[in-house]
Amino acid sequence: MTTDPDPIRRRKLSDDVEERLLALIQNGGLKPGDTLSSERELMTSYRVGRPAIREAMQNLQRMGLVEIRHGERPRVVQPSMDAMVGQLTQTMRHLLAHSETSLGHLKEARATFEAEMARIAAHQRNEEDVVGLRALLAQHQRSGQGSEKFLEYDGIFHRRIAAISGNPIFESLSFALFSWLTHFHADLVRKPGLEKLTLAEHQAIVDAIEAGDAVAAGQKMADHLNRANELYHQDNYKRTR
C-alpha cells in the first residue's frame, strides 16, 4: 500500500470565516462602501473566537478587499486597478531583486506595451488630449532636471498617453510598469545628464501623436525606451569589468 507523503492539514477557523466573508463580498451581499458586522457580531454569528475573526479580516485587507480603521467597522473598499497594483508591488520587488531574467522580461514588456499605447493614442487623440500633453511637457521642462519632480512627470507623461485609449486598465498598467522600475531599478528610468534628450524624445512622440501618425508614434516611443534600456546595459557592463 502506498502512502501520501503530504499530511492532511486541518483548516483553520479563520479560513472558514474568510471564505464566508468573501462569498458575501463576491456574491453581492456586501458592496463597496458597505460596513461589515462588528467583531463581536461575527464571533456570535460564526461561533468562533476573536483571533479567527481578526486573522480573516487581516487577510481580506491584504487582498485589498476591506479597509480596517481603528475604532471603526471594516468597510468593503471600492475596487480599482491602482489598488491592485499596490497589492502586487512587494511581490514585484522580490521578483526583480532576485531575478535578472524577470527584469529583462519586464523591460521588454514595457517597451512593447508603451509603443502600442502611443499607436493607439495617435489613432484616438483629440484636440484636448494634445493640448494636455503639450501642457504636461511644459511642466516637465520646468520641473528641474535631475529632480524627483522631473522623474514624477516622466511617469505622468506615459500614463497620460495610455489614458487616451479610454481604457483604465491600460492607464493603471502604464503607471505600474513605470513605478516598479522607478522603485526597484531607478537607473532604467532616470539617467542624470540626459534630461534634455528625454524631453526631446517626449516632444517627438507628442508630435507624432498630434499628426495622427501611429507608425511614427509607436516607433519613437520604442526608440525612447530602448535607448534607456541600452544605456542601462552599458552601465552594468562597465561595472562588471
C-alpha positions in Angstrom: 0.0 0.0 0.0 1.3 3.4 -1.0 1.1 6.4 1.4 0.8 10.1 0.5 3.8 11.8 1.9 1.9 15.1 2.4 0.0 15.2 5.7 -3.6 16.3 5.8 -3.7 19.7 7.4 -6.7 20.8 9.4 -8.3 24.0 8.1 -8.1 27.0 10.5 -11.2 28.6 11.7 -10.0 31.9 10.2 -10.1 30.2 6.8 -13.8 29.4 7.2 -14.5 32.9 8.3 -12.6 34.4 5.4 -14.4 32.1 2.9 -17.8 33.2 4.2 -16.9 36.9 4.1 -15.5 36.5 0.6 -18.7 34.9 -0.5 -20.7 37.9 0.9 -18.5 40.4 -1.0 -18.3 38.4 -4.3 -22.0 37.5 -4.4 -23.2 41.0 -3.9 -24.3 40.7 -0.3 -21.8 43.4 0.6 -21.0 46.2 -1.9 -18.2 48.7 -2.0 -18.7 51.2 0.9 -20.7 48.8 3.0 -19.5 48.1 6.5 -19.1 44.6 7.8 -20.5 43.4 11.1 -18.5 44.1 14.3 -16.0 41.6 15.7 -18.5 40.7 18.4 -21.3 40.2 16.0 -19.2 38.0 13.8 -18.0 36.0 16.7 -21.6 35.3 17.8 -22.8 34.6 14.2 -19.9 32.2 13.3 -19.4 30.9 16.8 -15.6 31.5 16.8 -13.2 33.4 18.8 -11.7 36.9 18.2 -8.4 35.6 16.8 -10.1 33.8 14.0 -12.1 36.9 13.1 -9.1 39.2 13.2 -6.9 36.9 11.1 -9.6 36.6 8.4 -10.0 40.4 8.4 -6.3 40.9 8.0 -6.2 38.5 5.1 -9.0 40.4 3.4 -7.2 43.7 4.0 -4.0 42.3 2.4 -6.1 41.3 -0.6 -7.2 44.9 -0.9 -10.9 43.9 -0.3 -11.6 45.6 3.0 -10.3 48.7 4.8 -9.7 48.5 8.6 -9.5 51.7 10.6 -9.1 51.9 14.4 -12.4 52.4 16.1 -14.5 51.7 13.0 -16.1 48.7 11.5 -14.2 47.2 8.5 -15.5 48.5 5.2 -15.6 47.0 1.7 -13.3 49.0 -0.5 -14.1 50.4 -4.0 -12.2 48.1 -6.4 -9.6 49.9 -8.6 -6.7 48.9 -10.8 -4.3 51.2 -8.9 -5.2 49.4 -5.6 -4.5 46.1 -7.3 -1.1 47.4 -8.4 -0.3 48.4 -4.8 -1.0 44.9 -3.7 1.4 43.5 -6.2 4.2 45.9 -5.5 6.1 44.0 -2.8 5.8 40.8 -4.8 7.2 42.5 -7.8 10.0 44.0 -5.7 11.0 40.5 -4.6 10.9 39.2 -8.1 13.0 41.9 -9.6 15.6 41.8 -6.7 16.3 38.1 -7.3 15.8 37.5 -11.0 17.7 39.4 -13.7 15.7 37.4 -16.2 12.5 38.8 -14.9 13.9 42.3 -15.1 14.7 41.7 -18.8 11.2 40.4 -19.4 9.7 43.5 -17.6 11.7 45.9 -19.8 10.7 44.1 -23.0 7.0 44.1 -21.9 7.1 47.8 -21.1 8.7 48.8 -24.4 6.2 46.7 -26.4 3.2 48.0 -24.3 4.2 51.6 -24.3 4.8 51.6 -28.1 1.2 50.2 -28.6 -0.2 52.9 -26.3 1.5 55.5 -28.4 0.0 54.0 -31.6 -3.5 53.9 -30.0 -3.1 57.5 -28.9 -2.3 58.6 -32.4 -5.5 57.0 -33.6 -7.8 58.2 -30.8 -6.4 61.6 -29.7 -8.5 64.7 -29.9 -7.5 68.3 -29.6 -8.0 68.3 -25.8 -5.7 65.3 -25.5 -2.9 67.0 -27.5 -3.3 70.3 -25.5 -3.0 68.3 -22.3 0.2 66.6 -23.5 1.7 69.9 -24.6 0.9 71.4 -21.2 2.4 68.4 -19.4 5.6 68.7 -21.5 5.9 72.3 -20.4 5.5 71.4 -16.8 8.0 68.6 -17.2 10.6 71.0 -18.6 10.1 73.5 -15.7 10.3 70.8 -13.1 14.1 70.9 -12.8 16.5 68.5 -14.4 17.7 65.7 -12.1 15.0 66.4 -9.5 12.4 64.0 -8.1 9.7 66.1 -9.7 11.3 65.5 -13.2 11.1 61.8 -12.7 7.5 62.1 -11.4 6.5 64.0 -14.6 8.1 61.3 -16.7 5.8 58.7 -15.3 2.8 61.0 -15.6 3.6 61.6 -19.3 3.5 57.8 -20.1 0.3 57.4 -18.0 -1.4 60.3 -19.8 -0.6 58.7 -23.2 -2.1 55.4 -22.1 -5.2 57.3 -20.7 -6.0 58.5 -24.3 -7.0 54.9 -25.1 -10.0 55.3 -22.8 -9.2 52.0 -21.1 -8.4 52.5 -17.4 -6.6 49.1 -17.2 -4.1 50.4 -19.8 -3.6 53.6 -17.7 -3.0 51.7 -14.5 -0.7 49.2 -16.2 1.4 52.0 -17.6 1.6 53.5 -14.1 2.5 50.1 -12.6 5.3 49.4 -15.0 6.9 52.8 -14.6 6.5 52.7 -10.8 8.1 49.2 -10.4 11.1 50.2 -12.4 11.4 53.6 -10.6 11.3 52.0 -7.1 13.4 49.0 -7.8 15.6 49.9 -10.8 15.6 53.7 -11.0 18.6 53.7 -13.3 16.3 52.3 -16.0 14.0 55.4 -16.0 16.5 58.1 -14.8 19.8 59.0 -16.4 21.4 62.1 -14.9 22.6 64.5 -17.6 20.3 63.2 -20.3 17.1 65.1 -19.3 17.2 67.3 -22.4 17.3 64.2 -24.6 14.3 62.7 -22.7 12.3 65.9 -23.2 13.2 66.0 -26.9 12.1 62.4 -27.3 8.9 63.1 -25.5 8.3 66.1 -27.8 8.8 63.9 -30.9 6.3 61.3 -29.5 3.7 64.0 -28.9 4.3 65.5 -32.4 3.6 62.1 -34.0 0.5 61.6 -31.9 -0.8 65.0 -32.8 -0.2 64.2 -36.5 -2.1 61.0 -36.2 0.9 59.0 -37.4 0.5 55.8 -35.5 3.5 54.1 -37.0 5.8 57.0 -36.2 4.4 57.4 -32.7 4.9 53.7 -31.9 8.5 53.8 -33.3 9.5 56.9 -31.5 8.2 55.5 -28.2 10.0 52.2 -28.8 13.2 54.1 -29.7 12.9 56.2 -26.5 12.5 53.2 -24.2 15.1 51.0 -26.0 17.6 53.8 -25.7 17.1 53.8 -21.9 17.4 50.1 -21.8 20.6 50.1 -23.9 22.2 52.7 -21.6 21.3 50.5 -18.6 23.1 47.6 -20.2 26.2 49.7 -20.9 26.4 51.0 -17.4 26.1 47.4 -15.9 28.7 46.2 -18.3 31.2 48.9 -17.2 30.5 48.0 -13.5 31.3 44.3 -14.1 34.6 44.9 -15.9 
